[in-house]
Amino acid sequence: MKKAEFRRKIRKTHRWMGVILGIQFLFWTVGGLYFSWSNMDEVHGDHQKAHIHPIGSDIKLVNPQDIIQKIKLKDTVNYIFDIRLIQLLSEPVYQIFYSKEHDRGKKVQLAYATSGELRSPLTKKEATEVAQQNFSDDAKVKNIEYLTTTNGHHEYRESPLPAYAVTFDHPSNTTVYVSSELGTVQKFRNNKWRVFDFLWMLHTMDYQSRDNISNWLLRAFSIFGLLTISTGFILFFVSQRKSKII
């Protein structure tokens, strides 16, 4: 192949590779600009989280072992994974995580920490009250949705279910997600987070679950980028003309 023909093919290949890769580079750049210029506390809704007064140290708590015995009356308890003390609508409540089998079927039981009485998962009304108590701004509730399933693109993906999605009539369009079985707020999602999440999907090139940075499409484009740079270097050198000797 003649040098001129080889140079022409390299130039054409580099041009088309540059156009294809350039689109993704544009996504990466726009995403990077948004990420670097965004206040992550605002993206995560931290500034909208209300301060909840902690439980006083003089409180008298029931022995968790007594509650475990009550759970055994209605269910099989072979393993205890965790016991946590939370505040649910100004009441101290135990979260007791247990299971019948060691490696699967983990369950959670809520119980009032002062009386030892077992309690049911949150109702719609209780979940709404929890969301309102944890949302710092004075806004009305616009919509309430009960979630039992989510997909890879849902803003509450890979989080405890079932849950109530309580959306407020607020300029940020914030939704507070409350786990009915855990009795606690899991996520704050607002418009800034949604833009961030969309750009993050373009950044990682994970169009299924959005968070996998080891997907094959991203790996392929990384190799594609190296090839594009390589053709650029080749084009640079083959395009050089030899200096005339005087």
C-alpha positions as CSV (number, residue, x, y, z in Angstrom):
1,M,0.0,0.0,0.0
2,K,1.3,3.4,-0.9
3,K,2.1,5.9,1.8
4,A,-0.5,8.4,0.6
5,E,-3.2,5.7,0.5
6,F,-2.2,4.5,4.0
7,R,-2.2,8.1,5.3
8,R,-5.7,8.6,3.8
9,K,-7.1,5.5,5.4
10,I,-5.6,6.4,8.8
11,R,-7.0,9.9,8.6
12,K,-10.5,8.6,7.7
13,T,-10.4,6.0,10.4
14,H,-9.3,8.5,13.0
15,R,-11.9,11.0,11.9
16,W,-14.8,8.6,12.4
17,M,-13.4,7.1,15.6
18,G,-13.1,10.7,16.9
19,V,-16.7,11.5,16.1
20,I,-18.0,8.4,17.9
21,L,-15.7,8.8,20.9
22,G,-16.3,12.6,20.9
23,I,-20.0,12.1,21.7
24,Q,-19.1,10.0,24.8
25,F,-16.3,12.5,25.7
26,L,-19.0,15.2,25.6
27,F,-21.2,13.2,28.1
28,W,-18.1,12.6,30.3
29,T,-17.2,16.3,30.3
30,V,-20.7,17.6,31.0
31,G,-21.1,15.1,33.7
32,G,-17.7,16.0,35.2
33,L,-18.6,19.7,35.2
34,Y,-21.9,19.0,37.0
35,F,-20.3,16.7,39.5
36,S,-17.5,19.1,40.3
37,W,-19.7,22.2,40.6
38,S,-22.4,20.5,42.6
39,N,-22.7,20.7,46.4
40,M,-23.0,17.1,47.3
41,D,-24.9,17.9,50.5
42,E,-27.6,19.5,48.4
43,V,-27.6,16.6,46.0
44,H,-28.1,14.1,48.8
45,G,-30.7,16.4,50.5
46,D,-28.6,16.7,53.7
47,H,-29.7,20.4,54.0
48,Q,-33.3,19.3,54.1
49,K,-32.9,16.7,56.9
50,A,-34.5,18.0,60.1
51,H,-32.7,17.7,63.4
52,I,-34.2,15.0,65.6
53,H,-33.5,15.4,69.4
54,P,-31.7,12.3,70.7
55,I,-33.2,10.0,73.4
56,G,-32.4,11.0,76.9
57,S,-30.0,8.8,78.9
58,D,-32.4,8.5,81.9
59,I,-34.8,6.4,79.9
60,K,-35.5,2.8,81.2
61,L,-35.2,0.3,78.4
62,V,-36.6,-3.3,78.3
63,N,-34.0,-6.1,78.0
64,P,-33.9,-7.1,74.3
65,Q,-33.8,-10.7,75.4
66,D,-37.3,-10.4,76.7
67,I,-38.4,-9.2,73.3
68,I,-36.6,-12.0,71.5
69,Q,-38.6,-14.5,73.6
70,K,-41.8,-12.8,72.4
71,I,-40.7,-13.0,68.8
72,K,-40.1,-16.8,69.3
73,L,-43.7,-17.2,70.2
74,K,-44.8,-16.3,66.7
75,D,-41.7,-17.1,64.5
76,T,-38.6,-19.2,64.4
77,V,-35.5,-17.4,65.7
78,N,-32.2,-19.2,65.3
79,Y,-29.9,-16.3,64.7
80,I,-29.8,-12.7,65.8
81,F,-27.8,-10.4,63.4
82,D,-28.3,-7.0,65.0
83,I,-30.2,-5.0,67.6
84,R,-30.6,-1.3,67.1
85,L,-32.3,1.5,69.1
86,I,-34.0,4.0,66.9
87,Q,-36.5,6.9,67.5
88,L,-39.8,6.3,65.8
89,L,-42.3,9.2,66.1
90,S,-40.6,10.4,69.3
91,E,-40.7,6.9,70.8
92,P,-37.6,4.7,71.4
93,V,-38.0,1.5,69.4
94,Y,-35.8,-1.6,68.9
95,Q,-35.0,-3.0,65.5
96,I,-34.3,-6.7,66.0
97,F,-32.8,-8.4,62.9
98,Y,-33.1,-12.2,63.0
99,S,-33.5,-15.3,60.8
100,K,-34.2,-19.0,60.8
101,E,-31.3,-19.7,58.6
102,H,-27.8,-18.3,58.8
103,D,-27.3,-17.0,55.3
104,R,-30.7,-16.0,54.1
105,G,-34.2,-15.0,55.1
106,K,-33.2,-12.1,57.4
107,K,-36.2,-10.5,59.0
108,V,-36.7,-7.4,61.2
109,Q,-39.1,-6.9,64.1
110,L,-39.9,-3.6,65.7
111,A,-40.7,-3.4,69.4
112,Y,-41.2,-0.5,71.8
113,A,-38.1,-0.2,73.9
114,T,-39.8,1.0,77.0
115,S,-42.6,-1.6,77.2
116,G,-41.3,-4.5,75.1
117,E,-44.5,-4.6,73.1
118,L,-44.0,-5.8,69.5
119,R,-45.3,-3.5,66.8
120,S,-46.4,-3.9,63.2
121,P,-44.7,-2.2,60.2
122,L,-45.5,1.4,59.6
123,T,-48.9,2.3,58.2
124,K,-49.3,4.9,55.4
125,K,-50.2,7.5,58.0
126,E,-47.3,6.7,60.2
127,A,-44.8,6.7,57.3
128,T,-46.1,10.1,56.2
129,E,-45.6,11.5,59.7
130,V,-42.1,10.1,59.8
131,A,-41.3,11.8,56.5
132,Q,-42.8,15.1,57.6
133,Q,-40.8,14.9,60.9
134,N,-37.6,14.3,59.0
135,F,-38.1,17.0,56.3
136,S,-36.9,20.3,57.5
137,D,-38.9,22.6,55.2
138,D,-42.5,23.5,55.8
139,A,-44.2,21.9,52.8
140,K,-47.4,19.9,52.1
141,V,-47.4,16.3,51.0
142,K,-48.1,16.1,47.3
143,N,-48.2,12.3,46.8
144,I,-47.7,9.0,48.6
145,E,-46.7,5.8,46.9
146,Y,-46.3,2.3,48.4
147,L,-43.3,0.5,46.8
148,T,-42.9,-3.3,46.8
149,T,-40.5,-3.5,43.8
150,T,-38.1,-1.2,42.0
151,N,-36.0,-1.6,38.8
152,G,-32.4,-0.7,38.1
153,H,-33.3,2.9,37.0
154,H,-35.5,3.7,40.0
155,E,-34.2,6.4,42.3
156,Y,-34.8,4.1,45.3
157,R,-33.1,1.1,43.7
158,E,-31.3,-1.5,45.9
159,S,-32.9,-0.1,49.1
160,P,-35.1,-1.8,51.7
161,L,-38.6,-2.7,50.5
162,P,-41.5,-2.3,51.1
163,A,-41.3,1.4,51.5
164,Y,-43.4,4.6,51.3
165,A,-42.4,7.3,48.8
166,V,-43.6,10.6,50.3
167,T,-43.3,13.4,47.8
168,F,-43.5,17.0,49.0
169,D,-45.0,20.1,47.2
170,H,-41.6,21.9,47.2
171,P,-39.5,23.6,44.6
172,S,-36.9,20.8,44.9
173,N,-39.6,18.1,44.3
174,T,-38.1,16.1,47.2
175,T,-39.3,12.6,47.9
176,V,-38.6,11.0,51.2
177,Y,-38.4,7.2,51.3
178,V,-39.5,5.5,54.5
179,S,-39.0,1.8,55.0
180,S,-42.2,0.4,56.5
181,E,-40.5,-2.6,58.2
182,L,-37.5,-0.7,59.5
183,G,-39.5,2.4,60.5
184,T,-36.8,4.8,59.4
185,V,-36.1,7.2,56.5
186,Q,-33.8,5.6,53.9
187,K,-33.4,8.2,51.2
188,F,-33.9,11.8,50.3
189,R,-34.3,12.3,46.5
190,N,-34.6,15.8,44.9
191,N,-34.3,17.3,41.4
192,K,-30.5,17.9,41.8
193,W,-30.0,14.3,42.7
194,R,-32.1,13.2,39.7
195,V,-29.9,15.2,37.3
196,F,-26.8,13.9,39.0
197,D,-28.1,10.3,38.6
198,F,-28.9,10.7,34.9
199,L,-25.4,12.2,34.2
200,W,-23.8,9.5,36.3
201,M,-25.5,6.9,34.1
202,L,-24.0,8.5,31.0
203,H,-20.7,8.8,32.8
204,T,-20.5,5.1,33.8
205,M,-22.3,4.0,30.6
206,D,-24.3,1.5,32.7
207,Y,-27.7,1.7,31.1
208,Q,-29.1,-1.1,33.1
209,S,-28.4,-0.5,36.8
210,R,-26.5,2.9,36.5
211,D,-23.9,2.1,39.2
212,N,-21.7,-0.6,37.7
213,I,-18.4,1.0,36.7
214,S,-17.0,-2.3,35.5
215,N,-19.5,-2.9,32.7
216,W,-18.3,-4.1,29.3
217,L,-19.5,-1.1,27.4
218,L,-17.3,1.2,29.5
219,R,-14.4,-1.1,29.1
220,A,-14.9,-1.3,25.4
221,F,-15.0,2.5,25.0
222,S,-11.8,2.8,27.1
223,I,-10.0,0.6,24.7
224,F,-11.7,2.4,21.8
225,G,-10.3,5.7,23.2
226,L,-6.8,4.3,23.3
227,L,-7.1,3.1,19.7
228,T,-8.4,6.6,18.6
229,I,-5.4,8.2,20.4
230,S,-3.1,5.7,18.7
231,T,-4.4,6.5,15.2
232,G,-3.9,10.2,16.0
233,F,-0.2,9.6,16.8
234,I,0.2,7.4,13.7
235,L,-1.4,10.1,11.6
236,F,0.9,12.7,13.1
237,F,4.0,10.8,12.2
238,V,3.0,9.6,8.8
239,S,1.9,13.1,7.8
240,Q,5.3,14.6,8.6
241,R,7.4,15.6,5.6
242,K,11.1,15.1,5.5
243,S,13.1,18.3,5.7
244,K,15.0,19.1,2.6
245,I,18.8,19.0,3.0
246,I,20.4,22.2,1.9
